[in-house]
Amino acid sequence: MQSSHGPDPSLAVCADFFQFSCGNWIKTHPIPNEKASVGAFQDVIDKTQVDLRAMLESADLPRAPNDTAEVGDKERQLFTKARTLYATCMDTTAINKVGPAPVKALVDKYVNALNSTTGDAKGVDRNALAKVVLEQAQLGIGSLFQSGVTADAKEPTKQMVVVAQGGVGLPQAAFADQATTKTYTQTVAAMFKHLFKGTAEGSDSAKWDNLARGIVAFEAALAKSMATPAETSDVFKTYNPMPLNQFAKNSTALPWELLLTDLAAQNGVGQLNTANPINVITPKYFETLDSIIQSTPTNVLSGYFAWRAASAAASSADETTAAVMDPIATLTTGVRPDKSRDERAKQCASMVDGVMPFAVGRWYVAKAFGGEGNRKAVTDMIESVLKAFDQRVGELPWLDDAAREKAKLKAKSLRRKIAFPDIINNVEELDRLYGSIDVKNGDHFGNAVRIGQASLKMQWSKLSKPTDFDEWSVSPATVNAQYVATTNEIAFPAAFLQTPFFTPGVPDAINFGSFAVVGGHEVSHAFDPSGSNFDEQGRLAPWFSEGVSKEFATRAQCFVDQYSKFTVPGPNNTSINVDGKLTLGENVADNGGMGQAFAAFKATNPKDIRLGGSLSNFTTEQLFYIGYAQMWCGSTRPEAALAQIRTDVHSPGVARVNGAVQNSKDFAKAFSCPQNAPMNPANKCELW
């Protein structure tokens, strides 16, 4: 720990552990003018993106230090494709030369597509509407709704079609804010004026202003009928399987059988059996969709589809067109987007990783991953956390014997995916996945369109196959960890296995306080208010008795109440409360992860000692908690904080740190916090 990053001794540890642990970090890391936030987590993402950039800007194909095998033609071709994709993304001169023409062509296609002869008449033709929706869905533009293919929650070995609400340009709650919708409306109008500049239509400013108001009013009506973020996090409310033909009867907004059958066919899937079930994630939205559409003037509907196309395509267009969208980004971040060359390089590198995740993952692992020693070290920590969890489950008084055994079985059955999947060592398979993707040098906009179509086809191709439980849903170059309920798996990609999450050679206390806590966090997700409804095979099959369910709910409500009291600074000197209900699953996982990781640490390091050198001011137990806190050091602008509170299932850093330690008796003991100190309240929340 460097002194500028270490704890701030001027702050009382038992009064505010976040400030104690992160105060110096925050002082030495002011938010740059072009950023919405800074954080230790974001620093790792930035570093990884820099590593990817260096890899893609080098002509040398990345090789592991002891890898002397000859590189085959297929791998060289894949590397050339990745570098071409990156270089074309970075070539802003060529992109700007093309100008807004590709976006204008899309808008021209839709801006009058549904207009009636009287211009503002209501009552759109459903078949004409379906044609437009299908075209946009095939381009990856989610207008009116979203669709895809995922595992069936009750039969996770099978894949099924899902449909859900979608198609608005602001977070649902933002439509209630007048200042926000005013800026949004101005941006919609500005896009049309920009694209039609120099034409007869472009000079009619009032026309575009009126159209923009209609579009935003239409989106606001859609948003009002949508389920809330908390509701869409509920696994029972979002599991509504029904035959496709029944869904078509329940929602008359579109000819759903024809629409989804055509969408499947265009993506290489055979004829859909309309008697087979699809999962309607938000049924009430679809039941009200028709009335919203039919009460909207047809010219506004046309404008809506034109706007959805323009807003989706703008980021792949020239700089002037992309800049029209800046006010919307500023609404949710407090700053105008960073237009620097370095920032664009990060975005382009991340895009390539998203398109060819396991090929890029292969090269990233070869170039930047610490090797099998690191993989073994973190695997051992995960196993120690699982052992601690097993012991903990045996001691929990609110579980009955049946739930206790089921919890142990589920934890034991967790699939562990660490660092990278085997596929990165199979060039033939990588070529099968990415070899056919059509990448053209100098055609960034066209590449974006073709990539979107290839991604859609890849997703739909899963429908005719059983679920592949060995498949990874994240790239090895992803800085994150995850739990997936329907495969009962926890995953820790290679890029996550670096400082501050895992640091080779540092004392166990620090790595257990950081990586092992994250490991326990992901394990705990299998038993949070959502994950606890899935069994060891990934099936949505609740296994709590009525009595255990009531005990669980009571303890979960404790977390809701606790975290709802945390506040962060909002816009205009307001104070925003954390949404304890929306963030419940993550908060339960934080608390469970900390407890399991601490128990695992003490099992291998039973003595609480002081280490030498710069760490001598703290015991190993104290270092464990400091290691945890310093993962979440950071600062956020008020506008970005408001956007996070509205939509993010994760609590802000201050709540993640202080909320978890408030509930830890071991923390209070380690720092000798007096009873009823802010970090040692008498009432503590506890589940796992």
N, C-alpha and C positions, 0 to 999 in steps of 0.2 A: 504494500500500500504506500503510494507516494503521499507526502504530506498535503499536497494541494487537493488530493482526492480523498484523503482519509477523513475520519470523524472530526467534528468541530468541538473541541473540548470546552469552548465557551458556552455551549448550549447544554442544558440539563437533559440527560438521556431519558429520564423517566417522565419528562414533560412533553417531549416531542421527538420520538426516535428517528423519524424521517429527517427532520432538520439536523439532529445530532449527527446522523450518518451521512447526510447528503449536503449539508450546509456549505462545506468547503467546495464540493464539486459544483454546486449551483453558482457560487461566487466566481469560480474560474471558468464557467461555461455559460456566458450570457447568450441569449437567443440572438442569432444573427438577424440582420434586417430582413433577409429574404426567407427566413424560416418561420414556421408556425410553432415549432417546439424543438427542444434539444433533450437528449436523454442517453443514458448509458446503453440502452437497448438499440436506439437509433444509430449510435456510434458503430456498433457491430455490423448493422445493416450497411452503413456507408462503407465500412472497411471491406466487406464482402463484395459490394458493388465495384469498388476500386480494383479488387483482385480480379473480378470478372472482366473489367475493362482492359486491364493489362493483358489478360489472356487473349482477348478477342482482337486487340490491336497488335499482337505479335504474330509474325509469320511462322513462328515455331510452334508446332503442335505440342501441348503440354505432356510431359512424361514424368512418371515417378522417378526419384533419384536412381533406383536400381533396376529400372525397367529397360532392358536392352533388346527386347523383342522388336522385330521389324514391323513398321507401321504399314498396314494394308491400304489399298486404294480406296476402299469404302470409307474407312475412317478419315482419310485425307479429304475425300469429297464432302463428308459431313462437316468437317472443320471448315472447309472452304465455304460451305453454305452458311454456317453460323457467322463467319467473318463477313461475308457479303451482306447478310441481313443486318448486322451491326453497322457496317460501313455505310450502307445505304440510308439507314436511320440517322446516322451522324452527318450526312451530306446535306446540310441545310441550304447550301447554294442551289443544288439541283431541285430540292423540294420547293424552295421559294420561286424558282424559275417556272415551275408548273403552275404555281399560284392557287387560287381558290377553285379552279375549274372542276376538279373531281367532286368537290362538295357541292358546287352549284349544279352539276349534272344530277346528283342525287336529289337535291331539293326541287329541281325542275320536274322530276319524275312524280313527285308527291304533292306539290303545293296546290295543285288544282285537281288532284286525282279523284276526289269524291264529291266535288262541287255539284250542286244541283243547278238547273238553269236559272233559278232565281237567286243564286249566290248564298243567301243566308237561311235557306229552308232547312227544316229539321226532318229526320227520318231517313237515314242513310240505307242504301241497298246493302244487305248483309253479305251477299256474294262478292260484290265489289270491294267491300271492306275486308273480307277474308283474303282476297288476292293481295291487297296491300300488306296486310299483316304477315302473310306467308312470305312475301318477298323480303320484308324487313327481318323476319325471324331467320331466314336463310343467310342474311348478311350479319347475323349476330346482334341485331338491334331489337331489344326487348320492348316493343311498344304494346301497351295495354296489359301484357302479361309476360311471364317468363316460363320457359319449359326446359326440360332436360331429361336425363336418365340417371337414376340412382338405385341403390339397393332397396328392395322392399323391406321395410323395418320389421315386419313380422316373419318374413321368409328371406333373410339376407343373402341366401345363396342365389336368389333370383334378382334380376334387374327389372325396373318398371319405369314407365313414363310418369313424370311429375309435371304439374302445372301450378303456378303460383301468381299472386298479385305482382304488379310491376308497372314500369313505364312512366315514372315521374322523375323530375330532375332535381328535386330537393328532398331532404329527409322529411318524413311524414309530418312531424311536429312543426317544421319550419314554415309550413303554409299558413299557420295561425299568426305569424309575425308579419305585420304590415311593412316594416322597413325591409325585411328580407324579400317579400314577394314583390315589392316595388323594384328593387334592384334586379331581381330575377326577370321581371317583365321587361325592363329596359334592356337586359341582355338578349332576350329573345328577339325583341324588335331590332336591336343593333345587328344581330346576325343576318336577318333578312335584308336590312339596308346595305350591309357590307356585300352580301352575295349578289344583290341586284343593282349595285352601284353602276352608274353609266347606262342604265336601261330606262325606258319610259316608266316602268313600274317602280324602279328605284327612287324616282323623284317624288313618289307619293308617300311621304313620311307618315301621314295620318293613317293610311291604309295599314301599314305594318304595325303602328302603335295599337290600333284597334284589334288587329289579328293577334298580337302578342297578349293583349289583355284577355282575349277569348281563350287562347291556349292555356294560359296560367290558371284561369278559372276552371277550365276542364280538368287540368291536372290536380287542382285543389279538390275538386269533386271526387276524383279517383282516390286521392290520398285520404279523404274523409271516410271513404267506405272500406279502407284497408284495415287489416288487423294490425295491432301495435307491435313494436319490437318484442315486448315481453310475451305477447300472445304467440308470435311466430317462434319463440323459443320453447314453447310447450309441446312436447312430443306427442301428446294425445290430441291436442287441438289441430295439429298439423298432419295427423295421419288419418286420412279420409279416403280410403280406397273405394272406388266404384267403377262399374263398367263404363267404358267410354261412351256408349250410347245412352247410358243413364245421365252422365254428366252433360251430354248435349241437350237432354230434356230439362235439366235443372237450370242450365245457363243458355239462354237463347240469343246471347249477344253475337255469337258467331256460329257458323256451321262447323262445330268442333270435330265431328267425325271426319269430314272432308279435309279440314285444315291440318289436323295432326297426322292423318294418313298420308297426305301429300308431303308434309314435312319429313316424315320418316322415310318415304320413298326417295325423296331427293337426297337423302343422306345414306342411301345404300341399304336400308332396312326393307325387308319384304312387306307385304300388305299387313297392316295392323288388324288384328281381330278386335272389332269394336265391342265384343262381349267381354274382352279381357279387362281387368281393372287397371286404372291409372290412379295415382294419388293426387287428390285435389287438396293442396296444402291450405288454401284459404277459401273455403267454399262460399262464405257469405259475400266476399268480394265479387265472385263470379255471378252470384245470384242477383246482384244489384247493377252489374256492369251494363246490361242492356238498356236499362232505364236512363243511365247517365249518357250513354252514346246516343240514344234516340232523341234525347232532349237537347242535344248539342247541334248547332248549325253545321251543315256539311262543310262549309268553307273553313270553319274552325277545326273540324276533324282533319281535313286535308292539311291545314297549317300545322296541326299537332304532329302528324307523321313526317312532314317536311322538317320540322324542328327536331324531332327525335333523330332523324337521319343526320342532320347538320351537327347536332351536339355530339353524336357518337363519332362522327368522322373528323371533327375539327382537330383533335389531337394528332392526327396523322397527316394533316394538311400543312400549308405554308404558315410562316410565323404570324402574318397579319390575321389570318383566319383563326388560328389557334388562340391568338391574343383576345379575340372577341369574348372568349369564355372566361377570361381572367376574373371579372367581377364575381362570378359564381364561386370560384375557388377562394377568393378573398373573403366572401361571406363566411366560409367555414374554417378559415385559417387565420384571418386578420392581416394577411400580407399578400401582395401580388406574387404569383408563382415565380420561382427562381428560373431565369432564362439563361443562366451561365452555361458555358460549354461543359463544365464538369458535371453539372446537374443533368444535362441532356445525356451525357455519356452514361451516367448511372441508370437513367430511364431506358436507354437503348440496350444496355447490358442486361437489365432485368427483363426486358421484352424478349430477348433472345433466349434467356433461361426459361421463360414461360413457354416459348414455342418448342424448344428442344431440351426439356429438363434433364433427361438422363444422359444425353450426350454431353451437355454442358456440365452436368454433375460428374461425369467420368473425368473430364479435364480438370474440373475444380479440385476433385479429390486428389488427382495426381499432382497438382501444383501447390495446393494450399492446406490440405488436411494433414494433421499431425501423425497419422499412421496408425497401425494396429495396436500400438501400445496405448494410445488415447482411447481407442475403441474398447479395449479390454477394461481400462480403468473405469470408464463410465458405465459399462455393462455391469461390472462388479458393484458399483454404487447402486444401480437400479435393483439388483438382486438383494442388496442389503436393505433397501427401502421396502421392497416387497415382503421381506422377512419381518421387518418391523410392523408393517401393516397387518400381516397375519397374526402377529402377537397382539396387536392393538384390538383387532376384531374379537379376539378371544376374551378381552377384558371389558368390552362395552356393555354396560348394564341394560341399555334400552333395546338391545337385539334379543330376539328369542333364538332358541337353538337352531331352528330351521333356517332363519335368515343368516345366522352366524356361519353355518356350513356353506350356504349358497354364496355368501360374500367371499369366503376363503377360496371356494372353487373358481369363482369368477376372476379373482386376482391371480390365482395360479395359472389360469387359462389365457391371460393377457398375452397377445403376440407382441414381442419386443422387436422393433425395427430401429436399428442404431447405425448412424453414419450414412450408409448407402445401401441400395438394393443390389442383388447379384446382377441385374440386367446391365449395369454399367460396364461389366466385363464381357458382355456379349455384343460384339460389333454387328453381327448379322441381325440381331434383334433390333438394335438401334437403327440400322439401315431400313428395316421393315417399318419402323415407326415414323422415321423422318425423311427417308430417302425420296419419297414422292412429293414432299412439300415443294410447291413451285415458288422459288425465290428468284427474282430478277434484279440484277444489278441496276441501280439508278431509278427504280420504281418503288419508292417507299410506300406510297398510298396503295398501289396495287398489291404489294406484298402484304400489307395489313389486311386487305380484303380477302386475299387468298388464304392467309393464315387463319383468319376467322372461320372461313368455310371448312378448312381442313380440320380445325379443332372441333367444329360442330359434327362433322362426319365421324371423327374418332369417338366422340361421346355417344352418338346414336348407335355406333357399331357394337356397343356393349349390351344393347338390348337383347340380342339374340344369343348371348353367351352367359354361362353361369358366372357369378361373381368371382373374380380372381383375388383371393385373400392374401396373396403374396405381393400384389401390386402396391406400389407406393403412390400416394396422392400428392406428395410434395417432392420437390427437387432436392438433391443433396446439398445444393447451394442456398437453401432456404434458412433464414435465421428465425427459427421458431420451433416449437415442439407441439405435439398434438395427441389427442385421444380421439379415436373414431369408434362410435358406439356399435355400428352394424358389423364391424369386423373385430370388435373387442381388441383393439390394438393401441399401443402407444408408440410414437415415433419421435426420434431425435436426430435430425439431419446433421451431416458433417459440419455445415457452416455454423450450427448452433454450438458446437463443441469447441468454443474458444472463449477467451476472456471477455466479459466477467463471469460467464456461465461456467466455464471449465478452464482451469489454468494448470498445466502440468508443472509439478515441482513446488507448488505452494502448499502450506499446511492443510491437512485434511479439513480442518474447521472451515476454511474459506470455501473449498470445493463442495463440502456437504451443505454449507449454508446457501450456496448458489445452485449448482447443478442438481444436487440430490433433492433440494426443495422443489425444483422444477419437475424432477422425476416423480416425486410424491404428489405434486400438483396434478400431473397427468393421470397417475394412478387414481387419485381421488375423484377425477372427472367420471370415472367408471361408476362412482357411487354418489354423485351429486344429484340434485333434484331431477335432472334429465337422465343421466347415465344409469342411475339406480333402477330405472324401469326396463333395462335391457339385461338379458341373461348372459351366461358365459359363452354362448354361441352367437351373440350379437342380435338376438331376437327381441323385439319389443314384447316382453312377457313379464309384467311386474311380479316380483317374488317376495314382497313384504306382506306380512299378515296385516289385518286391519289395525291391530294394536301397535305394531311396529310402525306402520304408516303414520298413525297419529303422533307417535313419539318423534318421528322424523320431522313431520310438519311443524311441531312445536319448536324443535331445535332450529329448524331452518328459518322460522319467523324471527328468532333471536338475531340471526345474521341480517335479515332484511331491516329490522329496526336499528341495529347498530350502524350499519353502513349508510343508511339513509340520513344519518346525522352528520356525516362528513360533508364538508363544503369545499369548493374551489372558487377562485375569483372568476367572475363572468364579465361580459361586456358592460360598459357604462357603470363600472364600480358596483356591479351586482354580485351577489353571492349565490352560487348554484349548489343545490344539494345533490349528492350522488343518488342515483336510482337504485335503491337496495334490492328491489325486486328484479330489475333487468340484469343486475350484476351478481345475483345470488349464486349461480353455478360457479363462477370464477372465484368468488369470495370463499365459498365452501372448499374449493380446490386449493386455494392459497393456504387456508388454515390447516387443512388435512395434510398438505404437502410439508408444511413446516414441522408439524408434530411428528410425522413419520421420519423425516430426514434427521431431525434432532435425535430421535430414538436410535436410528441407524448409526449416527455419528457416535453416540455414547456407547453403543455396543462394541465398537472397535477402538474407541478412545475414552475409556472409563474415567481417567483422571483429568480434572480441570486444572490445567497448569498454565503458567505464563511462558511464552516463547522468548527467545532472545532478540536482540537488535531492535529494529523499528517497530516490532510487534509487541514489545515487552510491556506496553501500557495496558494490555488487555489479556484476559484469560482466553483459553481456547473456546469456551462456551460463549463468551462475549463476541469473539471473532466470528463464530457461526452466525449470529444474528446480524452482525455488521455486514458479513458477506451477502446475506439475504437482502438487506436494505439497499445495498449499493447497486444491485441489479436494476432498481427502480428509480435511481437518481434522475432528475430531469425537471424541466420547466416548460410550461405551455402557455401560449397566448390565450387571453380570455375567449376570443371567438372560436378558437380551436377547442378549448375546453368545453364550451357549450355544445359544439357539434359532437364531441365525444360523449358527453353525458346523455345526449338524446339518442344515440345509436349504438354505442360500444358496450358490449357485454362485460368488458373489463373495467374495474374501478381505476381512477387516477392513482398515480404512484403513491401519493401521500396516504391514501386510504388503504392501498395494498400493504404498505409497510406498517402503519400504525394500527390498522384494524387487526392484522394477524398477531402482532406482538401483544396487543391489549388482551387477547384471549389466551395467551401462553403463560402458564404458571412457571414454566422453566425459564422464560425470558425474565420475568419479575425476580426470580431467584438469582439468576446470573448477574443482574445489575443491581440487586438489592433495592428494588423499587418499593417504597412504602405503600401500604394498603391505601387504596383510593387515589393514588397518584394518577394523572391522566393516562399513563401507559400501563397501569395496574388497577383497573376498576374491579369492584367486588363482583359484579355480574359479568360472567364470561360465557361466550357462545362456543358450543362444542358439538361436533358431529363425529368425524372420523379422526 
